[in-house]
Amino acid sequence: MDRTGGWINGFLGVLIFSGSLPATRVAVANFDPLFLTVARAAIAGILALCLLLAFREKRPGRADLLSLLVVSLGVVIGFPLLTAFALKHITSAHSTVFIGLLPLATAVFGVLRGGERPRPVFWLFSCLGSAIVAGFALMREDAASSVGDLLMLAAIIVCGLGYAEGGGCRASWAAGRLFPGRSFSRCRSCSCCHSSSCRRPSRMQQARLGSVLLMSLSSAC
């Protein structure tokens, strides 16, 4: 039963996450990438904080602070910020292909950070998938941008590190525990820099705000 629930939760998470990059592509047309990163983290942090209060989770201990920092830098800040900058140079369809590299990046950091030992068949298919992704990126010269591709690769690396570190955290942690504090601190530190973005939005901007909400939901999940 737990295995079935894990597959279902994983499928729902992938389904929601699949809309993240297209939503980011829409949003960067009107918003600064730094603002998008802060807004995405803050909204996801609010959702996560609601879960923490609802389930009355305990606060992490001091020994967990390093893991929290690594996860925050990789997943809350690094991946959203780098993908937002990348999508100013490449299309969402082109960027989505790079997500195929994420399982391999996560597995590599899982071995380095957590001592995990995936089965050989996992490495086989991960390497095959990564080779296909690399070949596709090299062949699609019409949609390619060296700057955008490098930013996406950097995003995959830091996200893989964050995922591996999060997977190695204590099993007693709630799913959203890693995000609220870092999200709110980022929001406070950058709110003054983006006061001009708080004007009453037009219809086009409302659509882009909807994209920000979708990105935030994918972060929370």
Helices and strands as residue ranges (DSSP letters): H 2-17, H 20-27, H 33-55, G 62-64, H 65-71, I 72-78, H 79-86, H 92-98, G 99-101, H 102-114, H 120-139, H 146-167, H 180-190, G 191-198, H 203-220
